[in-house]
Every structure is written in structure tokens, then in C-alpha cells.
Amino acid sequence: MPRLRIFMAEDSEADRARLAQELGDAGEIVGYANTEISAVTWLVKHPHGWDLAIVDLASNPQGELRTLALCRVRRADQKVVVLRSNATPDVCRHCRGLGADLVLDKLAASASLLHYCDGLNADHRRSEPRGFLVHIGLALRRGLAALVRRRGIPSSG
């Protein structure tokens, strides 16, 4: 089963290492950048090489916003999360206006980010051909069970 491909734009080496460890089971880190220029370069070279971009370039907030703006043009299934130490409602609104799918407070982000990744992984499983067929099979099974109940046909089992 394909894993979530995560790109991280994080200027703190310690935070990048912590996030990579925390996200270990949620996906595979396919690239990282510690500056705006390296983030933009990576994203331009790999437009379809990621499923989730995590952007936190705190030392250069304008660079963070420009990186986020570059991510506006992406596939519908590609998501962008911004981590901010000052995630005020205005900052969140501004980041979402630039294309962020989610803005999290950096200090309290771990559990929320893992939960978000779990949801994205579930979406990816449903979008796989086999996962889609399993989903259809379960829906048909539920529909058949409901029909059997309505008609009063005894179940076998």
C-alpha cells in the first residue's frame, strides 16, 4: 500500500528531525528544505512527487508565505499544512487564503498533525483500485443485508 509522501519545508533542524520521527508511521519524507529557495526549487522539480507539504519557515515568514503561494497550483489530493508559532485567527485566515488546507499552532501540532495524516492515508487507501473495490464490496454487502432484513429472509450465519 502506498504511503503518504511528505515534503517538509522546515528551517529548524531540530524541529525537522522531531517531525520526521513523529510522522514515521504516517508517511515517507520524500524531500525537505530549510530555506524558501530550496523549498521552491524542490516543489518546482517535483510537482507530483508529494501528497502532503508541511511548511514552517519561521525564520523567514515572507518566504513561508511565498512557498505556500507556490503550492496553490496543485492536484486536489495534494494537501498543505502550515505550522506557526503565532497561529492567530488572522494568520490562519491569511494562510488559508494562500492555499493552506490546515494551519496548526506549532507547539500543539503533533497530535493534530498525526490525526490529519491518518485521515489523508485513509483517503489514499480509498482511492486505490483495490481499496475502491473493497469499499464497493462492503457497500454491496450492507445493501444486501438491508434487503434481507426488509424481506424477512433468514440469514445464514
Secondary structure by P-SEA (a helix, b strand, c coil): cccbbbbbbcccaaaaaaaaaaaccccccccccccaaaaaaaaaaccccccbbbbbccccaaaaaaaaaaaccccccbbbbbbbccccaaaaaaaaaacccccccccccaaaaaaaaaaaaaaaaaacaaaaaaaaaaaaaaaaaaaaaaacccccc
